[in-house]
Amino acid sequence: MYTLGEFVAGKACSDNKRENACYFESTAETKPVSDGDNTIELKITIPERPFIAKEYPIGHEKDSFEKNKFESEIQGRIARKTYPRQGWASLCGPAAFFYCLQKDRPDIYEQSARELWKYGKTKIGRLDIKPGDGCRHPSGSFYNNGEPTISGLDWITLASLRDSENAIFSYNQVEAETAGVTMWGKLTEWFEKAGYEKIFDNISIFSHSNINDIINLNDYIRKGYIVVSLISVGMLKGSAGETSGKNHWIVWEGEVSSKGKSINLNKNSK
């Protein structure tokens, strides 16, 4: 609510509280302060919603950023029924970051998502997320055969993070592949600015993991560390991509296994 001093000063919002709606009651008798017309015209303005897709403006039945739709998606994340999903967008780096944040600090995940939806910006630790106009007013289709290619919540969080860090390209449409690519140094920077500490790093775009690398990976997972890896998307089940180059970020949920069964590895394995 407002303090009396803020109300008298005509401030548009309170620095003390987020809730800006208020009313005052008076038992005093009202009377004209002067003769003549005492009608006062008030104009109430509402700030424009930060995220509005060009093809799906406010009021459109497929508006991905509509408040109730966004709220439903948020509740799904709070209940851990769903997790960040890049869909058709090239946002695996931001998806890995927000996946870890949702699991580790769901309260911060929720707050940052809500602030982005309401204000168009947020800050997580030292990580400033402030997408540009193109990202907040994306073009292109958010649907394929009636199904979302990416949810409004994931665009607001994932695309905003990616666009905030782009110095040249604007991430302003789902199919913008080049503007969505996340290099390993940038992903590390996001985690560290958000408060994470890097314990080990052997990311390389050229070399592939050997037996010792997999042993170390399993050891870190076993100890409860978050392990993020850069892999070839062709390694994923159901993917038709090639496997020679590294182009996809993943977060490990468990140790490396073979067809769902644990594997025993040691440094003498071949």
N, C-alpha and C positions, 0 to 999 in steps of 0.2 A: 504494500500500500504506500501511498504518498505520506511524507511528513507534512505538517501544516506549512512549514516554511517553504518546502518545494512547491506546494500547490499555489501559495501566494506569489511565489516567484515566477510562476507560469512555466515550470519545467515540463517537458513532454514525457519524461519518464523518471523513475526514481533510481538513484544509485544504490539504494539500500535493498531494494527488492526487485524481483523480476515481474511480479504481478502489478500491472499498471491500471487495471480497472478499479475505480473507487467511487464512492458517493458520500455526500455529507447531508445531514438532516439538521434542520433548525426549527426551534419552537417559537422563534420570534415572528411577529406579524410583518408580512412584507408590505411595502408601500412604494409608490413611485418616487424616484429621486427628483423628478422634474415633471412639469406638465408636458403633454404631447405624447407622441408615440414612444412607448418604452419597449418595443419589440427588439430583441437582440438576435441577430443571425449567427448561428454557430456552424462552422464547417469542420467536420471530423474526417481526417484522412487516415488511410491505412497503408502502411508501406507495402510496396509491391513484393510479392513472393519472389525470392531470389532465383529459384529454379523453375523455368517455364520452357518446355520443348517447343520448337517452332511449329512442328507438325501436329502437336497436341496441346493447344493453349488451354488456359483455365476454362473449365466447363466442358471440355471434350471428354467423352466417355472413356477414352484410353489415356487420359492424362496420368502419366507415370508418377508425377510428383503431387498428386491430389492428397490432401491432408489425411483422410481416413485410410486411404491405401497405404500411405507412408506409415501411419500409426500401426496398422496391422502387421506390416513387415518388421517394424521395430519390436513389437510384442513377440513375434516369432523368434527374433534373435535373443531377446531377454530370456525366453523359455528354452533357448538352445535347440529349437526345432529346426532352424536353418542357420547357415553360415554364409559368409561372403562368397559370391560366385560371379566370376567375371563374364560368364556367358559368351557372347560373340565378340566382346571387346578385348583389346590387347592390354589387359590390366592385371596380369598374374602377380606382378610385384606388389602393387597396392593390396591385392586380395590376400597375399601371404601376410602382409603387415597387419591388416585389419582382422584377419582370422586369429592371429596371435593375441591381438588386443582384446577381441571379444572373449576369448577363452580366459585370459589372464585378468583383465579388468573390465568386466561387462558394464560396470557403472560409467567408466570413462568412455567406452565405446558408445554407449547410449547418449551420453551428454554431448560428445563431439558430433554425432549424427544429427541430433536435434538442433544444435547450434548452427550447423551447416544449412539445415532445411529452413530455419527461421531467419538467420542473419547472413547466410552466405559465406561464413568464415568461422574458424575455430582454432584453438591452440591446444596441443597435447604436449605438456612439458615445454620443451624449447622448439617443438615442431609447429610452425605456422602453416595453416592450410587456408588459403584464400584464392579460390579459382577465379579465372578471368571471366569476362562477359560471354565469350564463346562457349565455355564449358557450362555456364549457368543457363545458356539458351541454346542447347544443342540442336543440330539439324539431323535429318535422316530418320529412318524407321527404328522404333524401339520394339517392333513386333515382327515375327515371321510365322506365317500361317496361323495367326491369331494368338500365338504364344510369345511372351516377352523374351527378347534377346538379352536383356539385362534388366534387373529390377530398378525402380526409382531410387530405392535406398542405396543400392550398390553403385549406381551412377553418382549419387550425391557424395558418397564417401570415397570410393575408389578413383573415379575420374577427377574429383576435386584435388585429391592428394597428388595424382600424376600431373595435372595441369599446373598446380602451384609450383612445381619444381621445373617446369619446362621454360627454358630461356628463349627458345626460338619458336617451337611448334605449339599451337593451341590444340588442346584435346577437346574438340567441339562436335564430334560425331562418333557413333559406336564403331564404325569401320575404320577409324583413324589409327592404323597400325603403327606407323612410325612414331607418332607422338605419344604412344602408350608404352613403348619399350623402356624397361627399367634396368639400368646397369648395376652391377653388384656393389660398386662403391656408393651409389645413391641409396640402395636398399639398406645398407649398413648405417648410413647417415640417418635415415628415418628412425630406425630402431633406437639408435643411441640418443637422438634428440628427444625421443619419447620416454627415455629413462632406462632402456635396456643396456646391458653390458655385454660386449663381444668377448667371448672366451677363446674361441678358436676360429680360424678362417683359412681354408685352402681352396677357395673358389678359383677356378681357372676356366677360361672359355675354350682352351685348346686341349688340355690333358683330360683323361678320363680316370675314374676311380679304380684303384687296384685293391687287392685283398686287404692290405693294411688300412686303407682309407675306409673300407666298409667296417672293419673291426672297430676303428675309432668312432665311426658314426654310430654304430650300435651301442658302444660304451657310453657315449654322451646321451643317447636316448634313454638308456637304462637308468642313468643317474638323474633323469628328470629335466634335462636341458631342452630348450627349444632348438630344433635343428631345421634349418632352411637350406635347401639345395637347389642348384641350377642344373636342370637335366634337359635331355632331348624330349620334346613332346611326343615323339614317336614311341617312347618307352611306355606310355600310358595305355591301359587296356582300352581297346576300341578306337585308338587313334591311328590314322593312316599316314601320319607325318613321318619324315625321315628321322634317323637316329644318329647321324654323324655330327650334327652341331647342337650346341646347348642353347635353348631358347625358351625355357619355361621354368618358373619358380614354383616349388612345392614346399609344404611343411610336413614333416614326418609325424605320423600318428603312432607309430610303433617301430620296432626293430625291422631290419631287412629280413625277409623270410622268403621261402620258396613254396609257392602254391598254398600259402596259409600256414605252412609248418616252419618252425624255428630251424635255423641252420647253425651248425657248429663251425666256427671259424677260428683259426689261430694263425699266428704269423708264419707258420710253416706250411699253411695251406697253399695249394697251387690251383 
